[in-house]
Each structure stands twice: as C-alpha cells, then as structure tokens.
C-alpha cells in the first residue's frame, strides 16, 4: 500500500492556547454571523471531500455507545471533521487516531482539544485514508465521506491484525446494500463480498438535517464485525465470480456466463492455471462446452444471482465456485 503524503499534528505544530482561543472565538462569531446572514461559513464548505459534519450530539453519543468502547481501546476515526464524535470517543477510549483529509478540519479539531487532558490521547493524521498507513486499532468509528465508502469498507476488512468492531455511517442506499439479503432488491456483489468476511447489521437511520451542510440524501449507521478467523477463500476468486454473475443479477447464471468476453477470459485463466500446475493443455478443448457442463452438473445453470446465497457461491462443495475450481477454471 503506497504511503500517503500526510502530516501529523503534534503540540509543536499548534498555536498557543491564548491565540487559539482568540482564533476560535473569532471563527465562532463569524459562523454565527454567516448563519444569520444566510451565508455559509467557509470552514463548513466540505463538499469537495464528500464530507458532512454531524451536528446532532444525541446521534453522536448513540454512535459511540454502540461501539461498546473499553478503557483500553485504541480507536481509529475516519473523517472526524470538527470533532463532534471525537470528543465523545476520547471520553471512553485510551487513544484515538483521527484520519482527516481536510487540513482546515484537522486544525479545528486540534484547537478543540488543546490544553485539555484529551490532547495527549489524540493523534491526527492529515491525508487520504485509502493511502495512509494505518496504526493498530481495536475499534473504527466513521462518519464516512461518501466518495470513499466502498474503499473504506474493503480497506478495513483487509487490515491486519483484525479489529473488533466498526461503527460506520454511510449514505443510506450504500448502507442498505451492505446489509441486504439474497432475494431482495439490493442484494448485490457488494453485499456478498462484505458478508463473506464480516457480520454486518443496521444500527439506525440518520436524517439529512442532522448534518452541516445538509447532504442531498439520507444516511444510515451500520455495525461491522469482521469474522475472526476469516474464511479461507481467496478474495480475488470470489469477487471474480461475483463480478460475472452480478453483472446481470436477474438473468439466469447460464446467460451471464455466455455474455461476450466471459468465455475468453475463463479460457485464458484456465490456460494460466494449467501452466502453473504443469498440466498438458488440450488445444481442442471447447471452453464454452466445458463451462456449460460445470453449470449443468452443479445445478446452478438456471439460478439467478439475485437469489443465490453465500452458501451457493462459497468454495465449499457443492458450491458454484468449487465446481469451477474442480475443473481448473479460475476467476483471477
């Protein structure tokens, strides 16, 4: 993972308490004036980062409570903004590492804890969460910038050592896809991939008026608990299968495998596998017929991805993935 160009706030970077207080007072006064005049304070102009500040303290407290923090916990917070969640996490956790993309937000958060006991418990990283080297953490809490929702989830699930729990706020449609079940409208490749490696459930819905600036859509909070140990399945293989069958989730599986380019890709993967296993390649092999035989013999030919469960897809017999692997056909 490439290292981000990021900065860390420490006490040596901070202004004096006196000047910070004066600056904070001035900014708060400006914010109030801007609100009364109908003009937005520039500090809250966060759209380019896909970030909306959670302003409802009751919801912030509920999110922190759902994490069931322990006094020994090290917490990773993604997108702390001005620190409405952060200060509540600091009350219960041993340490908080906050990853913030916007230097203005990081400066506001720094001022908020300056001169308080919580200052020693907070480490702020300025940079892109997706590219930043992450420290050890027990719990992750995030009011997630919309544009990094999917990268954040899979970055967390691939993180080692495995953390205990994550409480994450997303755009509602994305959150509902994470918790969707087979046979429902939102069951998708995303649902299957996330539920393969974690237990995920809905915590609560959050209305858009609880944010500043208010987003155009509603939000929801989910709890994500990684499976420990994780299933012994190569993610690239499982995702490769999902990429094919969920491309047309309401079509029969046979039809999705007959789509343009799929057979050619599988044949290329098969030849690569044969080469790595020192197996002779029969140049007369008909890959289309081979794939159709796998689908027919496994009983999945007429099923639809929209209704297939993880048990149908997983690499334990008699699953679809294991049926292809038995014939040396791979997806990555």
C-alpha positions in Angstrom: 0.0 0.0 0.0 1.6 3.3 -1.0 2.3 5.8 1.8 0.2 9.0 1.8 1.8 12.4 1.7 0.4 13.3 5.1 1.1 15.4 8.1 0.7 14.6 11.8 -0.4 17.3 14.3 1.6 17.4 17.4 1.9 20.0 20.2 4.8 21.6 18.4 2.6 22.4 15.4 -0.1 24.0 17.5 -0.5 27.7 18.2 -0.5 28.9 21.8 -3.7 28.3 23.9 -4.3 32.1 24.1 -4.1 32.7 20.3 -6.1 29.5 19.6 -8.8 30.7 21.9 -8.9 34.1 20.2 -9.0 32.5 16.8 -11.7 30.0 17.8 -13.8 32.8 19.3 -13.4 34.9 16.1 -14.4 31.9 13.9 -17.4 31.0 16.1 -18.6 34.7 15.9 -18.1 34.6 12.1 -20.0 31.4 11.8 -22.9 32.8 13.8 -22.9 36.0 11.6 -22.8 33.9 8.5 -25.7 31.8 9.6 -27.9 34.8 10.4 -27.0 36.4 7.1 -27.7 33.3 5.1 -24.1 32.9 4.1 -22.2 29.6 4.8 -19.1 29.7 6.9 -16.2 28.6 4.5 -15.0 26.2 7.2 -18.0 24.1 6.5 -17.7 24.1 2.7 -16.6 20.5 2.7 -18.4 19.1 -0.5 -15.2 18.6 -2.4 -14.2 16.0 0.3 -17.7 14.4 0.3 -17.9 15.3 4.0 -20.8 16.5 6.0 -20.4 17.5 9.7 -22.6 15.6 12.2 -24.1 18.3 14.4 -26.7 16.3 16.5 -25.0 15.5 19.8 -27.5 12.8 20.7 -26.8 10.9 17.5 -23.1 11.3 18.0 -23.4 9.8 21.5 -25.5 6.9 20.2 -22.9 6.0 17.6 -20.2 6.0 20.3 -22.3 3.9 22.7 -23.0 1.3 20.0 -19.2 0.7 19.8 -19.2 -0.5 23.4 -15.8 1.1 24.0 -13.4 -0.1 26.7 -10.9 2.0 28.6 -8.1 0.1 26.9 -9.3 0.6 23.4 -7.4 2.3 20.6 -9.8 3.8 18.2 -9.4 4.8 14.5 -11.7 7.6 13.4 -12.1 8.4 9.7 -13.3 11.8 8.8 -13.5 13.5 12.2 -14.4 16.9 10.8 -14.6 19.4 13.7 -14.6 16.6 16.3 -18.2 16.2 17.4 -17.7 12.4 17.5 -14.1 12.6 18.5 -14.6 14.3 21.8 -17.1 11.7 22.9 -14.8 8.8 21.8 -12.0 10.4 23.8 -14.1 10.3 27.0 -14.1 6.4 26.8 -11.1 5.2 24.8 -7.4 5.1 25.7 -6.3 6.7 22.4 -7.8 8.0 19.2 -6.1 8.2 15.8 -8.2 10.5 13.5 -7.6 10.5 9.8 -8.7 13.7 8.2 -8.3 14.8 4.6 -9.1 18.5 5.1 -6.3 20.5 6.9 -8.9 23.1 8.0 -10.9 20.4 9.8 -7.8 19.0 11.4 -6.9 22.5 12.6 -10.3 22.9 14.1 -10.1 19.6 15.9 -6.7 20.4 17.2 -7.9 23.7 18.7 -10.9 21.9 20.3 -8.8 19.6 22.5 -5.8 22.0 23.0 -4.9 22.5 26.7 -7.3 19.6 27.8 -6.3 16.2 29.1 -7.7 14.6 25.9 -5.0 16.4 23.9 -2.5 13.7 24.9 -4.9 10.9 23.8 -5.4 12.3 20.2 -3.2 11.8 17.2 -4.4 13.5 13.9 -3.2 12.2 10.5 -3.8 14.6 7.6 -4.1 12.6 4.4 -6.1 10.2 2.3 -7.4 7.3 4.4 -7.2 4.9 1.5 -3.4 5.6 1.0 -2.4 6.2 4.6 -0.5 3.6 6.7 -2.9 2.7 9.5 -1.8 2.1 13.1 -3.1 -0.7 15.3 -6.7 -0.2 16.4 -9.4 -2.1 18.2 -12.4 -0.2 17.0 -13.1 2.0 14.0 -15.8 4.8 14.1 -16.5 6.8 11.0 -18.9 9.5 9.6 -17.7 8.3 6.2 -17.1 10.8 3.4 -19.4 9.4 0.7 -16.7 9.2 -2.0 -14.6 6.6 -0.1 -17.4 4.4 1.2 -16.5 1.2 -0.7 -12.7 1.7 -0.4 -13.1 2.3 3.3 -15.0 -1.0 3.9 -12.6 -3.2 2.0 -9.5 -1.4 3.4 -10.9 -2.2 6.9 -11.7 -5.8 6.0 -8.2 -6.4 4.7 -6.5 -4.7 7.7 -4.4 -6.9 9.9 -4.5 -7.6 12.8 -8.2 -7.9 12.7 -10.1 -5.2 14.7 -13.0 -5.9 17.0 -15.8 -3.8 15.5 -16.6 -0.8 13.3 -19.5 1.6 13.6 -19.8 3.3 10.2 -22.1 5.9 8.8 -22.8 5.9 5.1 -25.2 7.2 2.5 -28.4 5.2 3.2 -28.5 3.3 -0.1 -24.9 2.1 0.3 -25.6 1.1 3.9 -28.7 -0.9 2.9 -26.7 -2.7 0.2 -24.2 -3.8 2.9 -27.0 -5.5 5.0 -29.1 -6.7 2.1 -30.1 -10.4 2.0 -30.4 -12.8 -1.0 -33.7 -12.4 -2.9 -34.1 -8.7 -2.0 -33.8 -5.8 -4.5 -30.5 -4.6 -3.0 -28.6 -7.9 -2.8 -25.5 -7.4 -4.9 -21.9 -8.2 -5.4 -21.1 -5.6 -2.7 -23.4 -7.4 -0.2 -21.9 -10.8 -0.9 -18.3 -9.6 -0.7 -18.8 -7.8 2.6 -20.9 -10.5 4.2 -18.3 -13.1 3.2 -15.8 -11.6 5.6 -18.0 -9.9 8.3 -21.2 -9.8 10.1 -22.9 -6.6 9.3 -26.2 -5.2 10.7 -28.2 -1.9 10.6 -27.8 0.3 13.7 -30.0 3.3 12.9 -31.1 5.7 10.2 -30.0 9.4 10.4 -31.9 12.2 8.7 -30.0 14.7 6.5 -31.0 17.6 8.7 -28.6 16.3 11.3 -25.6 17.4 9.2 -24.0 20.6 8.3 -24.1 21.2 5.4 -27.1 19.0 4.9 -26.5 16.3 2.2 -29.0 15.6 -0.6 -29.6 12.1 0.7 -30.4 10.3 4.0 -27.7 8.4 5.9 -27.6 5.2 8.0 -25.3 3.6 10.5 -24.1 0.0 10.4 -22.1 -2.2 12.7 -19.5 -4.3 11.0 -17.8 -7.2 12.9 -15.0 -9.0 10.9 -15.0 -12.8 11.0 -12.1 -14.0 13.0 -10.6 -16.1 11.6 -11.6 -15.0 8.1 -12.8 -17.7 5.7 -10.0 -19.5 3.8 -11.2 -18.1 0.5 -9.1 -16.0 -1.9 -11.0 -12.7 -2.2 -10.0 -12.2 -5.9 -11.5 -15.5 -6.8 -14.8 -14.9 -5.0 -15.0 -11.3 -6.3 -14.2 -12.5 -9.9 -17.1 -14.9 -9.8 -19.4 -12.2 -8.3 -18.3 -9.7 -11.0 -19.7 -12.1 -13.6 -22.9 -13.3 -12.1 -24.0 -10.0 -10.6 -23.4 -8.1 -13.8 -26.9 -9.2 -14.8 -28.2 -10.3 -11.4 -31.8 -11.1 -12.7 -30.6 -13.2 -15.6 -30.0 -16.9 -15.4 -26.5 -17.8 -14.5 -26.0 -19.6 -17.8 -26.8 -16.4 -19.7 -24.3 -14.3 -17.7 -21.5 -16.8 -18.4 -22.4 -16.8 -22.1 -22.0 -13.0 -22.3 -19.4 -11.5 -24.6 -15.8 -11.8 -23.3 -16.5 -14.1 -20.4 -15.6 -17.4 -22.0 -12.4 -15.9 -23.5 -11.4 -14.7 -20.0 -12.1 -18.0 -18.4 -10.1 -19.9 -21.1 -7.2 -17.6 -20.6 -7.3 -18.1 -16.8 -7.6 -21.9 -17.4 -4.5 -22.0 -19.6 -2.6 -20.0 -17.0 -3.6 -22.4 -14.3 -2.6 -25.4 -16.4 0.7 -23.9 -17.0 1.4 -23.2 -13.3 0.3 -26.8 -12.4 2.4 -28.4 -15.2 -0.7 -29.9 -16.8 -0.9 -30.6 -20.5 -3.2 -28.3 -22.5 -5.6 -30.0 -24.9 -5.7 -27.5 -27.8 -9.1 -28.9 -28.8 -10.7 -28.0 -25.5 -14.1 -26.3 -26.1 -14.2 -23.9 -23.1 -17.9 -22.9 -23.8 -18.9 -26.5 -23.6 -16.7 -27.0 -20.5 -18.4 -24.1 -18.7 -21.9 -25.2 -19.7 -21.1 -28.7 -18.3 -20.0 -27.2 -15.0 -23.1 -25.1 -14.7 -25.4 -28.0 -15.6 -23.7 -30.6 -13.4 -23.6 -28.3 -10.4 -27.3 -27.4 -10.8 -26.7 -23.6 -11.0 -27.4 -23.1 -14.7 -30.9 -21.9 -14.3 -30.5 -20.0 -11.0 -30.3 -16.2 -10.8 -27.6 -14.3 -8.8 -30.3 -12.1 -7.2 -31.5 -15.2 -5.2 -28.2 -17.0 -4.7 -26.9 -17.2 -1.1 -23.3 -17.1 0.2 -23.6 -20.9 0.6 -24.4 -21.2 -3.1 -21.3 -19.1 -4.0 -18.7 -20.2 -1.5 -15.8 -22.5 -2.2 -17.2 -25.4 -0.2 -18.9 -28.3 -2.2 -21.4 -28.2 -3.8 -21.0 -24.5 -4.5 -20.6 -22.8 -7.8 -17.1 -21.6 -7.1 -15.8 -25.1 -6.1 -17.5 -26.6 -9.1 -15.4 -24.4 -11.4 -12.2 -24.9 -9.4 -12.7 -28.7 -9.7 -12.3 -28.2 -13.5 -9.3 -25.9 -13.1 -11.3 -22.8 -14.1 -10.5 -19.8 -12.0 -11.7 -16.2 -11.9 -8.5 -14.3 -11.0 
